[in-house]
Amino acid sequence: MSLKTFSRKLAVFSDADCPYCQRLEKQELSNITDVTIYTFLYPLSQLYPDAANKSKYIWCDADRAKAWQNWMVYSLLPAKSGSCDTPIAKNIELANKLGVTSTPTLFFADGKRMLGAQPYKDIERAMGAAPAYSQASTTAAELPDDPLVSGASASPRAAKAKGKKKK
């Protein structure tokens, strides 16, 4: 499977039921283009008991990126059950290794992190300050070469057409 990716990359640890993660998706990330966003499903089950199940439904969907957007923006879960192997345990292990304790947590190409649903202009500024994706940074080295196989769902975001608002 060929996945179009952009030179700007952003990794996000996100919980399916986290209201701040939903706000990040709806109001902030939707305004950022020319970026590949690697979403690591990271259910915080102690806060959101059904988050792990929802994460499984999303991961097991044929189009994970679309299933994620449909849930986070429109509150529509995939119709199929979450009966497939998921990388959620690996995502939790990676999050622990990186010191992630809350969602959303964003990582930039230079290894810097940002916590919470920050304004998109701040996210853009942080991406602009980070050098191009490099395996040299500690966090970048942790990111998968093939995110659809190794635990993250990639969502390339192309430039918006002028005059049209993205849904």
Buried (B, 14 or more C-beta within 10 A) or exposed (E): EEEEBBEBBBBBBBBBBBEBBBBBBBEBBBBBBEBBBBBBBBBBBEEBEEBBBBBBBBBBBEEBBBBBBBBBBEEEBBEEEBEEEBBBEEBBEBBEEBEBEBBBBBBBBBBEBBEBBBEBEEBBEBBEEBEEBEEEBEBBEBBBEEBBEBBBBBBBBEEBEEEEEEE
